[in-house]
Amino acid sequence: MSEPLTFPAPVVELTPPHLPKWEREYRAFRQLLPQLLTTHRDQYVAIHEGQIVDSGDDKLALALRVLSRIGNVAIHVGLVTEEPDPVARSGVRREIRLPGGAP
């Protein structure tokens, strides 16, 4: 009878799941937050490609300024504070009507 063959364990490279661009920017914001609290407290910052690209006191003006400069791509604009993000509601209401007129 012959000796069993032993092979080295295969190398498996796990790549992280592909995240949408906005999610990557949000994660970069959360990672940068401790540093931002010392430099941009109570200001809004815009994150693009994992970097701070602009900041200001007005969230909408900041977003429009950055988007006009870099184009219509996903960015994250967040308020630099120790408080958790407020819950935002869009105000959109969707009604589904079933066949036969019943709501």
MODELLER restraints for C-alpha pairs under 7 A, 6 or more apart:
rsr = mdl.restraints
at = mdl.atoms
rsr.add(forms.Gaussian(group=physical.xy_distance, feature=features.Distance(at['CA:21:A'], at['CA:74:A']), mean=6.12, stdev=0.5))
rsr.add(forms.Gaussian(group=physical.xy_distance, feature=features.Distance(at['CA:22:A'], at['CA:74:A']), mean=5.28, stdev=0.5))
rsr.add(forms.Gaussian(group=physical.xy_distance, feature=features.Distance(at['CA:22:A'], at['CA:75:A']), mean=5.76, stdev=0.5))
rsr.add(forms.Gaussian(group=physical.xy_distance, feature=features.Distance(at['CA:22:A'], at['CA:76:A']), mean=6.33, stdev=0.5))
rsr.add(forms.Gaussian(group=physical.xy_distance, feature=features.Distance(at['CA:25:A'], at['CA:47:A']), mean=5.89, stdev=0.5))
rsr.add(forms.Gaussian(group=physical.xy_distance, feature=features.Distance(at['CA:25:A'], at['CA:48:A']), mean=6.25, stdev=0.5))
rsr.add(forms.Gaussian(group=physical.xy_distance, feature=features.Distance(at['CA:25:A'], at['CA:49:A']), mean=6.68, stdev=0.5))
rsr.add(forms.Gaussian(group=physical.xy_distance, feature=features.Distance(at['CA:25:A'], at['CA:50:A']), mean=5.56, stdev=0.5))
rsr.add(forms.Gaussian(group=physical.xy_distance, feature=features.Distance(at['CA:25:A'], at['CA:75:A']), mean=6.18, stdev=0.5))
rsr.add(forms.Gaussian(group=physical.xy_distance, feature=features.Distance(at['CA:25:A'], at['CA:76:A']), mean=5.58, stdev=0.5))
rsr.add(forms.Gaussian(group=physical.xy_distance, feature=features.Distance(at['CA:26:A'], at['CA:76:A']), mean=5.72, stdev=0.5))
rsr.add(forms.Gaussian(group=physical.xy_distance, feature=features.Distance(at['CA:28:A'], at['CA:50:A']), mean=5.18, stdev=0.5))
rsr.add(forms.Gaussian(group=physical.xy_distance, feature=features.Distance(at['CA:29:A'], at['CA:47:A']), mean=6.62, stdev=0.5))
rsr.add(forms.Gaussian(group=physical.xy_distance, feature=features.Distance(at['CA:33:A'], at['CA:80:A']), mean=6.82, stdev=0.5))
rsr.add(forms.Gaussian(group=physical.xy_distance, feature=features.Distance(at['CA:36:A'], at['CA:80:A']), mean=6.55, stdev=0.5))
rsr.add(forms.Gaussian(group=physical.xy_distance, feature=features.Distance(at['CA:37:A'], at['CA:80:A']), mean=6.16, stdev=0.5))
rsr.add(forms.Gaussian(group=physical.xy_distance, feature=features.Distance(at['CA:37:A'], at['CA:81:A']), mean=6.61, stdev=0.5))
rsr.add(forms.Gaussian(group=physical.xy_distance, feature=features.Distance(at['CA:40:A'], at['CA:80:A']), mean=6.39, stdev=0.5))
rsr.add(forms.Gaussian(group=physical.xy_distance, feature=features.Distance(at['CA:41:A'], at['CA:80:A']), mean=5.17, stdev=0.5))
rsr.add(forms.Gaussian(group=physical.xy_distance, feature=features.Distance(at['CA:41:A'], at['CA:81:A']), mean=5.97, stdev=0.5))
rsr.add(forms.Gaussian(group=physical.xy_distance, feature=features.Distance(at['CA:42:A'], at['CA:79:A']), mean=6.35, stdev=0.5))
rsr.add(forms.Gaussian(group=physical.xy_distance, feature=features.Distance(at['CA:42:A'], at['CA:80:A']), mean=5.25, stdev=0.5))
rsr.add(forms.Gaussian(group=physical.xy_distance, feature=features.Distance(at['CA:42:A'], at['CA:81:A']), mean=5.70, stdev=0.5))
rsr.add(forms.Gaussian(group=physical.xy_distance, feature=features.Distance(at['CA:43:A'], at['CA:55:A']), mean=6.71, stdev=0.5))
rsr.add(forms.Gaussian(group=physical.xy_distance, feature=features.Distance(at['CA:43:A'], at['CA:56:A']), mean=5.66, stdev=0.5))
rsr.add(forms.Gaussian(group=physical.xy_distance, feature=features.Distance(at['CA:43:A'], at['CA:57:A']), mean=5.24, stdev=0.5))
rsr.add(forms.Gaussian(group=physical.xy_distance, feature=features.Distance(at['CA:43:A'], at['CA:79:A']), mean=5.72, stdev=0.5))
rsr.add(forms.Gaussian(group=physical.xy_distance, feature=features.Distance(at['CA:43:A'], at['CA:80:A']), mean=5.66, stdev=0.5))
rsr.add(forms.Gaussian(group=physical.xy_distance, feature=features.Distance(at['CA:44:A'], at['CA:55:A']), mean=5.47, stdev=0.5))
rsr.add(forms.Gaussian(group=physical.xy_distance, feature=features.Distance(at['CA:44:A'], at['CA:56:A']), mean=5.37, stdev=0.5))
rsr.add(forms.Gaussian(group=physical.xy_distance, feature=features.Distance(at['CA:44:A'], at['CA:57:A']), mean=5.93, stdev=0.5))
rsr.add(forms.Gaussian(group=physical.xy_distance, feature=features.Distance(at['CA:44:A'], at['CA:59:A']), mean=5.98, stdev=0.5))
rsr.add(forms.Gaussian(group=physical.xy_distance, feature=features.Distance(at['CA:44:A'], at['CA:77:A']), mean=6.38, stdev=0.5))
rsr.add(forms.Gaussian(group=physical.xy_distance, feature=features.Distance(at['CA:44:A'], at['CA:78:A']), mean=5.32, stdev=0.5))
rsr.add(forms.Gaussian(group=physical.xy_distance, feature=features.Distance(at['CA:44:A'], at['CA:79:A']), mean=4.33, stdev=0.5))
rsr.add(forms.Gaussian(group=physical.xy_distance, feature=features.Distance(at['CA:44:A'], at['CA:80:A']), mean=6.04, stdev=0.5))
rsr.add(forms.Gaussian(group=physical.xy_distance, feature=features.Distance(at['CA:45:A'], at['CA:52:A']), mean=6.53, stdev=0.5))
rsr.add(forms.Gaussian(group=physical.xy_distance, feature=features.Distance(at['CA:45:A'], at['CA:54:A']), mean=5.90, stdev=0.5))
rsr.add(forms.Gaussian(group=physical.xy_distance, feature=features.Distance(at['CA:45:A'], at['CA:55:A']), mean=4.24, stdev=0.5))
rsr.add(forms.Gaussian(group=physical.xy_distance, feature=features.Distance(at['CA:45:A'], at['CA:56:A']), mean=6.64, stdev=0.5))
rsr.add(forms.Gaussian(group=physical.xy_distance, feature=features.Distance(at['CA:45:A'], at['CA:77:A']), mean=5.50, stdev=0.5))
rsr.add(forms.Gaussian(group=physical.xy_distance, feature=features.Distance(at['CA:45:A'], at['CA:78:A']), mean=5.62, stdev=0.5))
rsr.add(forms.Gaussian(group=physical.xy_distance, feature=features.Distance(at['CA:45:A'], at['CA:79:A']), mean=6.54, stdev=0.5))
rsr.add(forms.Gaussian(group=physical.xy_distance, feature=features.Distance(at['CA:46:A'], at['CA:52:A']), mean=5.72, stdev=0.5))
rsr.add(forms.Gaussian(group=physical.xy_distance, feature=features.Distance(at['CA:46:A'], at['CA:53:A']), mean=5.73, stdev=0.5))
rsr.add(forms.Gaussian(group=physical.xy_distance, feature=features.Distance(at['CA:46:A'], at['CA:54:A']), mean=5.40, stdev=0.5))
rsr.add(forms.Gaussian(group=physical.xy_distance, feature=features.Distance(at['CA:46:A'], at['CA:55:A']), mean=6.07, stdev=0.5))
rsr.add(forms.Gaussian(group=physical.xy_distance, feature=features.Distance(at['CA:46:A'], at['CA:75:A']), mean=6.78, stdev=0.5))
rsr.add(forms.Gaussian(group=physical.xy_distance, feature=features.Distance(at['CA:46:A'], at['CA:76:A']), mean=5.65, stdev=0.5))
rsr.add(forms.Gaussian(group=physical.xy_distance, feature=features.Distance(at['CA:46:A'], at['CA:77:A']), mean=4.39, stdev=0.5))
rsr.add(forms.Gaussian(group=physical.xy_distance, feature=features.Distance(at['CA:46:A'], at['CA:78:A']), mean=6.73, stdev=0.5))
rsr.add(forms.Gaussian(group=physical.xy_distance, feature=features.Distance(at['CA:47:A'], at['CA:53:A']), mean=5.91, stdev=0.5))
rsr.add(forms.Gaussian(group=physical.xy_distance, feature=features.Distance(at['CA:47:A'], at['CA:75:A']), mean=5.76, stdev=0.5))
rsr.add(forms.Gaussian(group=physical.xy_distance, feature=features.Distance(at['CA:47:A'], at['CA:76:A']), mean=5.15, stdev=0.5))
rsr.add(forms.Gaussian(group=physical.xy_distance, feature=features.Distance(at['CA:47:A'], at['CA:77:A']), mean=6.35, stdev=0.5))
rsr.add(forms.Gaussian(group=physical.xy_distance, feature=features.Distance(at['CA:48:A'], at['CA:75:A']), mean=5.30, stdev=0.5))
rsr.add(forms.Gaussian(group=physical.xy_distance, feature=features.Distance(at['CA:55:A'], at['CA:62:A']), mean=6.58, stdev=0.5))
rsr.add(forms.Gaussian(group=physical.xy_distance, feature=features.Distance(at['CA:56:A'], at['CA:62:A']), mean=6.09, stdev=0.5))
rsr.add(forms.Gaussian(group=physical.xy_distance, feature=features.Distance(at['CA:63:A'], at['CA:77:A']), mean=6.71, stdev=0.5))
rsr.add(forms.Gaussian(group=physical.xy_distance, feature=features.Distance(at['CA:96:A'], at['CA:103:A']), mean=6.40, stdev=0.5))
rsr.add(forms.Gaussian(group=physical.xy_distance, feature=features.Distance(at['CA:97:A'], at['CA:103:A']), mean=4.56, stdev=0.5))
